[in-house]
Amino acid sequence: MAATSVLFMSTPVARLTTNPSSRRTANFAVVRCMSQDQQPSQVSTKFSDVLAFSGPAPERINGRLAMIGFVSAMAVELTNGQDVFAQISQGGVPAFVATSLVLSLASLVPLFKGVRAESKSSGLMKSDAELLNGRAAMLGLVALAFTEYVTGSALI
């Protein structure tokens, strides 16, 4: 979303004057309102700013990992019938670490170049939708693991 500023310009058309000969002239002023686009402020590409608690990277990367984790956990449950804990104990950790590294690096490269997801989002694919889906996936993954822990079996 581009930031805009509003300029108000007053253009005098005429003034109300009284002539000594009792002749009055009505004068008006026209006020015009124009918007002017401003360039967005430069984003910081410092390591500490990108990975700060309120920075652009942590929630986005965690959300992306949660989306991949939830979909893959459900896919393995549907095909093999294994719960999340069985998936992790039977060789899921190396796959998780490899996916986390690749996805984290792929997410950090544009951020260190100064490109933000908000600048590339338009139409149906908004950056806010990605954050919302990531949050839902994080909650879904925790709920899936908790449910399987409590019941002692796979959800599906």
GIMOCOR-V758911 format. One record per residue. RES is the residue in one letter. PHI is phi as a letter, one per 20 degrees, with the letter a starting at -180 (* if undefined). PSI is psi in radians with two decimals (999 if undefined). D_LAST is the distance of its C-alpha to the last C-alpha in Angstrom with 1 decimal. Layout:
BEGIN
res=[RES & RES]
phi=[PHI & PHI]
psi=[PSI & PSI]
d_last=[D_LAST & D_LAST]
END
This chain:
BEGIN
res=[M & A & A & T & S & V & L & F & M & S & T & P & V & A & R & L & T & T & N & P & S & S & R & R & T & A & N & F & A & V & V & R & C & M & S & Q & D & Q & Q & P & S & Q & V & S & T & K & F & S & D & V & L & A & F & S & G & P & A & P & E & R & I & N & G & R & L & A & M & I & G & F & V & S & A & M & A & V & E & L & T & N & G & Q & D & V & F & A & Q & I & S & Q & G & G & V & P & A & F & V & A & T & S & L & V & L & S & L & A & S & L & V & P & L & F & K & G & V & R & A & E & S & K & S & S & G & L & M & K & S & D & A & E & L & L & N & G & R & A & A & M & L & G & L & V & A & L & A & F & T & E & Y & V & T & G & S & A & L & I]
phi=[* & e & e & c & c & d & d & d & d & d & d & f & e & b & c & e & c & c & e & f & e & m & d & d & c & e & c & c & d & d & d & d & d & c & d & c & f & d & f & f & f & f & e & f & d & f & g & f & f & f & e & f & g & e & f & f & e & g & f & f & f & f & f & f & f & f & f & f & f & f & f & f & f & f & f & f & f & f & e & d & m & e & f & f & f & f & f & f & f & d & n & e & f & f & f & f & f & f & f & f & f & f & f & f & f & f & e & e & g & f & f & f & e & n & e & d & f & f & f & d & e & b & m & f & e & e & f & f & f & f & f & f & f & f & f & f & f & f & f & f & f & f & f & f & f & f & f & f & f & f & f & m & b & f & f & d]
psi=[2.21 & 2.47 & 2.46 & 2.64 & 2.68 & 2.28 & 2.33 & 2.14 & 2.34 & 2.19 & 1.97 & 2.26 & -0.85 & 2.95 & 2.67 & 2.02 & 2.70 & 2.11 & 2.65 & -0.32 & 0.35 & 0.43 & 2.16 & 2.47 & 2.21 & 2.22 & 2.51 & 2.81 & 2.36 & 2.25 & 2.18 & 2.44 & 2.15 & 2.46 & 2.57 & 2.16 & 2.44 & 2.58 & 2.39 & 2.62 & 2.64 & 2.42 & 2.59 & 2.41 & 0.27 & 2.51 & -0.77 & -0.51 & -0.69 & -0.71 & 0.23 & 2.81 & -0.71 & 0.20 & 3.08 & -0.33 & -0.86 & -0.91 & -0.66 & -0.78 & -0.79 & -0.67 & -0.73 & -0.74 & -0.67 & -0.67 & -0.79 & -0.75 & -0.74 & -0.81 & -0.75 & -0.64 & -0.74 & -0.65 & -0.75 & -0.66 & -0.72 & -0.66 & -0.74 & -0.33 & 0.29 & 2.46 & 3.05 & -0.73 & -0.62 & -0.66 & -0.73 & -0.75 & -0.33 & 0.79 & 0.27 & -0.30 & -0.83 & -0.67 & -0.69 & -0.79 & -0.77 & -0.78 & -0.72 & -0.77 & -0.83 & -0.82 & -0.66 & -0.79 & -0.74 & -0.52 & -0.53 & -0.54 & -0.91 & -0.59 & -0.65 & -0.29 & -0.08 & 0.11 & 2.27 & 2.66 & -0.55 & -0.56 & -0.34 & -0.01 & 2.39 & 2.79 & -2.29 & -0.55 & 1.39 & 2.65 & -0.52 & -0.59 & -0.65 & -0.75 & -0.74 & -0.76 & -0.65 & -0.71 & -0.74 & -0.68 & -0.67 & -0.81 & -0.70 & -0.70 & -0.74 & -0.74 & -0.67 & -0.84 & -0.74 & -0.77 & -0.74 & -0.57 & -0.77 & -0.79 & -0.41 & 0.24 & 2.99 & 2.63 & -0.71 & 999]
d_last=[42.4 & 46.1 & 48.3 & 51.4 & 54.6 & 57.0 & 60.7 & 63.2 & 66.5 & 69.6 & 72.1 & 75.4 & 76.8 & 79.9 & 81.2 & 82.9 & 86.5 & 89.7 & 92.8 & 96.2 & 97.1 & 94.5 & 92.1 & 88.5 & 85.8 & 82.1 & 79.9 & 76.1 & 73.4 & 70.3 & 67.1 & 64.6 & 61.0 & 59.4 & 56.1 & 56.0 & 52.9 & 52.6 & 51.1 & 48.0 & 48.7 & 48.1 & 44.9 & 45.1 & 43.9 & 44.6 & 41.9 & 42.0 & 41.7 & 38.8 & 36.7 & 38.0 & 35.6 & 36.5 & 36.9 & 35.1 & 33.1 & 30.9 & 28.7 & 28.5 & 27.6 & 25.0 & 23.4 & 23.4 & 21.9 & 19.1 & 18.4 & 18.3 & 16.2 & 13.5 & 13.4 & 13.6 & 11.0 & 8.4 & 10.3 & 10.3 & 6.6 & 6.7 & 10.0 & 10.2 & 7.1 & 9.0 & 8.6 & 11.2 & 14.0 & 13.8 & 14.0 & 17.0 & 18.7 & 18.6 & 20.6 & 18.9 & 21.9 & 24.4 & 22.3 & 21.6 & 25.4 & 26.5 & 24.4 & 25.7 & 29.2 & 29.3 & 27.8 & 30.0 & 33.1 & 32.4 & 32.0 & 35.1 & 37.6 & 38.0 & 38.3 & 41.1 & 42.8 & 42.9 & 40.4 & 38.1 & 35.0 & 36.7 & 39.6 & 37.4 & 35.2 & 36.2 & 35.1 & 31.3 & 30.4 & 31.7 & 31.4 & 30.5 & 27.4 & 26.3 & 26.8 & 24.9 & 21.9 & 22.2 & 22.4 & 19.3 & 17.4 & 18.9 & 17.8 & 14.2 & 14.1 & 15.7 & 13.6 & 10.4 & 12.4 & 14.0 & 11.1 & 9.7 & 13.4 & 14.2 & 11.6 & 12.0 & 8.6 & 5.5 & 3.8 & 0.0]
END
